Amino acid sequence: MEKVDGIGGFFFRAKDTGALAKWYEDNFGINVVPGDYDTPAWQTKAGTTVFAPFKEDTTYFGDMKNQWMINFRVKNLEAMAAQLRKKGTKVEIDPETYPNGKFAQLFDPEGNPIQLWEPGGCDKS
């Protein structure tokens, strides 16, 4: 069976596309999508990606209007949380360390849920 190699894009609605794209660039280093084919788009390093449907009544994403949540792998969860907090973003780090690593939750300026994951233990990617 053929399998996909990873996520090639993540597309979602936004009220202010320019401002939200800039927030992701300023806070996570995710380049704004180029306006031409000569400029390279954001590149990621290979690693584990979980693709998991949740029950439609889950509260894990926060507000029921949220239809998605993205999880970003990070090398240093504490450093990323400190960086985000310094820029005014509220970040909640889960106090528990799981067999696959550590996690934190936050929301972008439009209320979309984001999870940060520092792989560890059985899943160092």
Buried (B, 14 or more C-beta within 10 A) or exposed (E): EEEEEEEEEEEEEBEEEEEBBEBBEEBBEBBBEEEEEEEEEBEEEEEBEEEEEEEEEEEEBBEEEBEEBBBBBBEEBEEBBEBBEEEEBEBEBEEEEEEBBBBBBBBBBBEBBBBBBBBBEEBEE
